[in-house]
Amino acid sequence: MTTATSILDAIVRHVDDTGFGAHGLHVRTGGDGTADDVAEHRWTPDVREEIHSAAKGVCVLATGIAADDGLVDVDEPIADALPGFAFGDGVEQVTLRHLLTMTSGIDMPWSATELTDWPDLAAEFLRRPSRGRVFQYANVSTYTAMRVLETRVGDVGTFVSRRLFDPLGIDDVEWSRCANGYVAAGEGLALRTEELARLGRLIRDGGVVDGQRIVSARWCDAMHSDWVEREGTGPGYHRYAMAGWGGPGQLWRLHGAYGQMLLFDDHPDGDTVVTITADDHFGADAMAAFVAEELARQR
Protein backbone atom coordinates (compact mmCIF):
# COMPACT_ATOMS: atom_id res chain seq x y z
CA MET A 1 0.00 0.00 0.00
CA THR A 2 1.35 3.41 -0.98
CA THR A 3 1.68 5.76 1.97
CA ALA A 4 3.48 9.01 2.64
CA THR A 5 5.96 7.01 4.71
CA SER A 6 6.68 4.48 1.95
CA ILE A 7 7.35 7.30 -0.52
CA LEU A 8 9.46 9.22 1.99
CA ASP A 9 11.52 6.14 2.91
CA ALA A 10 12.37 5.52 -0.75
CA ILE A 11 13.45 9.14 -1.28
CA VAL A 12 15.51 9.18 1.93
CA ARG A 13 17.34 6.03 0.84
CA HIS A 14 18.01 7.58 -2.57
CA VAL A 15 19.33 10.81 -1.02
CA ASP A 16 21.62 8.87 1.31
CA ASP A 17 22.84 6.64 -1.52
CA THR A 18 23.52 9.45 -4.00
CA GLY A 19 24.74 12.19 -1.67
CA PHE A 20 22.16 14.66 -2.94
CA GLY A 21 22.42 17.76 -0.74
CA ALA A 22 18.94 17.63 0.74
CA HIS A 23 17.98 19.70 3.76
CA GLY A 24 14.36 18.73 4.30
CA LEU A 25 11.71 16.42 2.84
CA HIS A 26 7.93 16.49 3.26
CA VAL A 27 5.50 14.07 1.63
CA ARG A 28 1.73 14.50 1.62
CA THR A 29 -0.77 12.07 0.13
CA GLY A 30 -4.55 11.89 0.40
CA GLY A 31 -7.04 14.70 -0.09
CA ASP A 32 -10.30 14.55 -2.05
CA GLY A 33 -12.31 14.04 1.11
CA THR A 34 -9.88 11.66 2.77
CA ALA A 35 -7.52 12.52 5.58
CA ASP A 36 -4.03 13.56 4.51
CA ASP A 37 -1.16 11.22 5.22
CA VAL A 38 2.05 13.14 5.99
CA ALA A 39 5.67 12.12 6.54
CA GLU A 40 8.74 14.31 7.08
CA HIS A 41 12.51 13.93 7.32
CA ARG A 42 15.40 16.32 7.87
CA TRP A 43 19.11 16.20 7.21
CA THR A 44 19.88 19.71 8.52
CA PRO A 45 18.40 22.02 11.19
CA ASP A 46 14.83 23.18 10.54
CA VAL A 47 15.29 26.83 9.61
CA ARG A 48 13.81 29.07 6.97
CA GLU A 49 15.66 28.90 3.67
CA GLU A 50 15.50 30.91 0.46
CA ILE A 51 13.07 29.15 -1.91
CA HIS A 52 14.39 31.01 -4.97
CA SER A 53 12.13 30.63 -8.03
CA ALA A 54 9.49 28.66 -6.16
CA ALA A 55 8.49 32.18 -5.08
CA LYS A 56 7.14 32.68 -8.60
CA GLY A 57 4.26 30.42 -7.60
CA VAL A 58 3.50 32.77 -4.71
CA CYS A 59 3.34 35.63 -7.22
CA VAL A 60 0.83 33.70 -9.33
CA LEU A 61 -1.33 33.01 -6.28
CA ALA A 62 -1.18 36.69 -5.27
CA THR A 63 -2.22 37.71 -8.78
CA GLY A 64 -5.03 35.18 -8.70
CA ILE A 65 -6.36 36.48 -5.38
CA ALA A 66 -6.35 40.02 -6.77
CA ALA A 67 -8.10 38.83 -9.95
CA ASP A 68 -10.73 37.04 -7.85
CA ASP A 69 -11.33 40.37 -6.09
CA GLY A 70 -11.78 42.12 -9.45
CA LEU A 71 -8.71 44.26 -8.85
CA VAL A 72 -6.69 43.09 -11.84
CA ASP A 73 -7.24 41.52 -15.26
CA VAL A 74 -4.32 39.32 -16.35
CA ASP A 75 -5.20 39.89 -20.01
CA GLU A 76 -5.26 43.69 -19.82
CA PRO A 77 -2.21 45.42 -21.32
CA ILE A 78 0.10 46.39 -18.47
CA ALA A 79 0.53 49.82 -20.07
CA ASP A 80 -2.91 50.65 -18.65
CA ALA A 81 -1.56 50.14 -15.12
CA LEU A 82 1.79 51.87 -15.69
CA PRO A 83 0.98 55.12 -17.49
CA GLY A 84 4.21 56.83 -16.45
CA PHE A 85 6.51 54.25 -18.08
CA ALA A 86 8.17 54.41 -21.48
CA PHE A 87 7.58 51.25 -23.52
CA GLY A 88 9.71 49.65 -26.20
CA ASP A 89 8.29 48.54 -29.52
CA GLY A 90 5.49 46.04 -29.04
CA VAL A 91 5.56 46.22 -25.25
CA GLU A 92 2.32 48.17 -24.83
CA GLN A 93 0.41 44.98 -25.67
CA VAL A 94 2.22 42.86 -23.07
CA THR A 95 -0.10 41.58 -20.33
CA LEU A 96 0.29 40.16 -16.86
CA ARG A 97 -0.33 36.72 -18.32
CA HIS A 98 2.63 37.23 -20.67
CA LEU A 99 4.85 38.30 -17.77
CA LEU A 100 3.84 35.36 -15.58
CA THR A 101 4.26 32.82 -18.40
CA MET A 102 7.59 34.37 -19.49
CA THR A 103 6.22 35.17 -22.96
CA SER A 104 6.63 38.96 -23.11
CA GLY A 105 9.34 38.54 -25.73
CA ILE A 106 11.48 41.16 -23.97
CA ASP A 107 15.15 40.18 -23.77
CA MET A 108 17.02 41.00 -20.59
CA PRO A 109 19.77 38.63 -19.48
CA TRP A 110 19.75 37.60 -15.83
CA SER A 111 22.25 39.19 -13.49
CA ALA A 112 22.87 38.31 -9.86
CA THR A 113 22.83 42.05 -9.17
CA GLU A 114 19.94 42.99 -11.45
CA LEU A 115 17.91 44.53 -8.62
CA THR A 116 20.67 47.13 -8.20
CA ASP A 117 22.04 47.29 -11.76
CA TRP A 118 19.46 49.88 -12.81
CA PRO A 119 17.79 52.83 -11.08
CA ASP A 120 14.46 51.09 -11.81
CA LEU A 121 14.62 47.49 -13.05
CA ALA A 122 11.02 47.40 -14.34
CA ALA A 123 11.49 50.64 -16.28
CA GLU A 124 14.67 49.27 -17.89
CA PHE A 125 12.91 46.03 -18.80
CA LEU A 126 9.85 47.67 -20.33
CA ARG A 127 11.74 50.20 -22.43
CA ARG A 128 13.31 47.35 -24.41
CA PRO A 129 11.48 46.01 -27.50
CA SER A 130 9.37 42.87 -27.54
CA ARG A 131 9.94 40.11 -30.11
CA GLY A 132 6.35 38.91 -29.73
CA ARG A 133 5.16 35.92 -27.73
CA VAL A 134 8.61 34.40 -27.37
CA PHE A 135 9.55 32.47 -24.23
CA GLN A 136 12.32 34.08 -22.20
CA TYR A 137 12.71 32.90 -18.62
CA ALA A 138 13.76 35.83 -16.42
CA ASN A 139 13.25 36.95 -12.84
CA VAL A 140 12.68 40.48 -14.11
CA SER A 141 9.48 39.31 -15.80
CA THR A 142 7.96 38.24 -12.47
CA TYR A 143 9.38 41.30 -10.75
CA THR A 144 7.65 43.54 -13.29
CA ALA A 145 4.41 41.60 -12.88
CA MET A 146 4.47 42.37 -9.16
CA ARG A 147 5.16 46.03 -9.91
CA VAL A 148 1.92 45.99 -11.91
CA LEU A 149 0.09 44.23 -9.09
CA GLU A 150 1.40 46.84 -6.66
CA THR A 151 -0.64 49.50 -8.48
CA ARG A 152 -3.83 47.57 -7.67
CA VAL A 153 -3.31 46.05 -4.21
CA GLY A 154 -0.72 48.28 -2.53
CA ASP A 155 2.42 46.71 -1.09
CA VAL A 156 2.61 43.17 -2.48
CA GLY A 157 4.47 41.78 0.53
CA THR A 158 1.76 43.03 2.87
CA PHE A 159 -0.98 41.74 0.56
CA VAL A 160 0.59 38.27 0.35
CA SER A 161 1.06 38.08 4.12
CA ARG A 162 -2.55 39.07 4.79
CA ARG A 163 -4.33 37.13 2.07
CA LEU A 164 -2.13 34.06 1.57
CA PHE A 165 0.34 33.42 4.37
CA ASP A 166 -1.90 34.32 7.33
CA PRO A 167 -4.65 31.84 6.33
CA LEU A 168 -1.96 29.17 5.94
CA GLY A 169 -0.59 29.91 9.41
CA ILE A 170 2.73 31.20 8.07
CA ASP A 171 3.79 34.21 10.13
CA ASP A 172 6.43 36.93 9.97
CA VAL A 173 7.71 36.29 6.45
CA GLU A 174 10.00 38.97 5.09
CA TRP A 175 10.36 39.33 1.32
CA SER A 176 13.65 40.72 0.01
CA ARG A 177 13.22 44.04 -1.75
CA CYS A 178 14.93 46.18 -4.33
CA ALA A 179 16.44 49.56 -3.50
CA ASN A 180 13.10 51.18 -4.39
CA GLY A 181 11.27 49.09 -1.81
CA TYR A 182 9.44 46.67 -4.10
CA VAL A 183 9.44 42.90 -3.45
CA ALA A 184 12.05 40.88 -5.35
CA ALA A 185 9.13 38.73 -6.58
CA GLY A 186 10.80 35.84 -8.43
CA GLU A 187 13.03 35.10 -5.43
CA GLY A 188 13.80 36.50 -2.00
CA LEU A 189 11.39 34.47 0.14
CA ALA A 190 12.60 32.19 2.93
CA LEU A 191 10.34 29.40 4.25
CA ARG A 192 10.75 26.22 6.24
CA THR A 193 10.24 22.96 4.34
CA GLU A 194 6.88 22.39 6.01
CA GLU A 195 5.77 25.96 5.26
CA LEU A 196 6.58 25.47 1.59
CA ALA A 197 4.60 22.22 1.82
CA ARG A 198 1.55 24.17 3.01
CA LEU A 199 1.65 26.08 -0.26
CA GLY A 200 1.85 22.75 -2.05
CA ARG A 201 -1.23 21.49 -0.23
CA LEU A 202 -3.16 24.64 -1.12
CA ILE A 203 -2.23 24.31 -4.80
CA ARG A 204 -3.00 20.57 -4.90
CA ASP A 205 -6.40 21.19 -3.31
CA GLY A 206 -7.38 23.87 -5.80
CA GLY A 207 -7.01 26.92 -3.59
CA VAL A 208 -8.81 25.61 -0.49
CA VAL A 209 -7.27 24.90 2.90
CA ASP A 210 -9.22 23.49 5.86
CA GLY A 211 -12.49 24.33 4.12
CA GLN A 212 -11.54 27.96 3.46
CA ARG A 213 -11.14 29.14 -0.10
CA ILE A 214 -8.05 31.31 -0.48
CA VAL A 215 -7.90 31.57 -4.27
CA SER A 216 -9.95 30.23 -7.17
CA ALA A 217 -8.97 26.82 -8.49
CA ARG A 218 -8.32 28.24 -11.95
CA TRP A 219 -5.14 29.95 -10.70
CA CYS A 220 -3.80 26.71 -9.26
CA ASP A 221 -4.69 24.99 -12.53
CA ALA A 222 -2.96 27.76 -14.50
CA MET A 223 0.34 26.65 -13.00
CA HIS A 224 0.16 23.40 -14.96
CA SER A 225 -2.05 24.01 -18.00
CA ASP A 226 -1.99 26.02 -21.23
CA TRP A 227 1.65 25.05 -21.53
CA VAL A 228 4.18 27.09 -23.48
CA GLU A 229 5.92 24.37 -25.49
CA ARG A 230 9.67 24.67 -25.92
CA GLU A 231 12.23 22.88 -28.08
CA GLY A 232 15.87 22.01 -27.61
CA THR A 233 15.73 21.78 -23.81
CA GLY A 234 16.53 19.08 -21.27
CA PRO A 235 13.98 16.76 -19.64
CA GLY A 236 11.53 18.63 -17.44
CA TYR A 237 12.05 21.94 -19.23
CA HIS A 238 9.99 21.36 -22.38
CA ARG A 239 6.86 23.06 -21.01
CA TYR A 240 6.18 26.10 -18.85
CA ALA A 241 2.91 27.57 -17.61
CA MET A 242 2.32 30.16 -14.88
CA ALA A 243 5.36 29.41 -12.70
CA GLY A 244 5.11 25.64 -13.21
CA TRP A 245 7.39 23.36 -15.21
CA GLY A 246 5.97 20.24 -16.83
CA GLY A 247 7.74 17.01 -15.95
CA PRO A 248 9.74 15.00 -15.46
CA GLY A 249 7.47 12.06 -16.19
CA GLN A 250 3.96 12.52 -14.84
CA LEU A 251 4.98 15.32 -12.50
CA TRP A 252 4.75 19.05 -12.70
CA ARG A 253 6.73 21.25 -10.34
CA LEU A 254 7.61 24.61 -8.87
CA HIS A 255 11.38 24.63 -8.98
CA GLY A 256 13.76 27.03 -7.28
CA ALA A 257 17.53 27.13 -7.62
CA TYR A 258 19.64 24.72 -5.55
CA GLY A 259 16.82 22.19 -5.29
CA GLN A 260 13.82 23.94 -3.72
CA MET A 261 10.95 21.97 -5.23
CA LEU A 262 7.24 21.34 -4.95
CA LEU A 263 6.64 18.16 -6.97
CA PHE A 264 3.02 17.38 -7.85
CA ASP A 265 1.82 14.00 -9.13
CA ASP A 266 0.08 14.86 -12.42
CA HIS A 267 -1.34 11.37 -12.97
CA PRO A 268 -5.18 11.37 -13.07
CA ASP A 269 -5.20 9.27 -9.91
CA GLY A 270 -2.34 11.18 -8.27
CA ASP A 271 -2.71 13.19 -5.08
CA THR A 272 0.85 13.27 -3.77
CA VAL A 273 2.91 16.40 -3.19
CA VAL A 274 6.61 16.03 -2.42
CA THR A 275 8.40 19.06 -0.99
CA ILE A 276 12.18 19.20 -1.05
CA THR A 277 14.55 21.87 0.21
CA ALA A 278 18.22 21.47 -0.56
CA ASP A 279 21.55 22.98 -1.52
CA ASP A 280 22.34 20.99 -4.64
CA HIS A 281 21.69 22.93 -7.82
CA PHE A 282 23.06 20.37 -10.26
CA GLY A 283 21.52 17.33 -8.60
CA ALA A 284 17.98 18.66 -8.47
CA ASP A 285 16.85 17.50 -11.91
CA ALA A 286 17.96 13.93 -11.23
CA MET A 287 16.18 14.04 -7.86
CA ALA A 288 12.95 15.20 -9.51
CA ALA A 289 13.27 12.37 -12.03
CA PHE A 290 13.73 9.85 -9.22
CA VAL A 291 10.61 11.14 -7.44
CA ALA A 292 8.63 10.81 -10.68
CA GLU A 293 9.83 7.23 -11.15
CA GLU A 294 9.14 6.31 -7.53
CA LEU A 295 5.61 7.71 -7.55
CA ALA A 296 4.89 5.77 -10.75
CA ARG A 297 6.34 2.59 -9.21
CA GLN A 298 4.29 2.91 -6.03
CA ARG A 299 1.09 4.07 -7.69
PyMOL commands that set and color helices and strands:
alter all, ss='L'
color gray80, all
select helices_A, chain A and resi 4-18+52-68+78-80+91-93+96-100+114-117+121-126+139-153+156-165+193-204+217-224+284-298
alter helices_A, ss='H'
color red, helices_A
select strands_A, chain A and resi 22-31+34-42+49-50+190-191+208-209+212-213+228-229+239-240+245-246+251-256+260-265+273-278
alter strands_A, ss='S'
color yellow, strands_A
deselect
rebuild
show_as cartoon
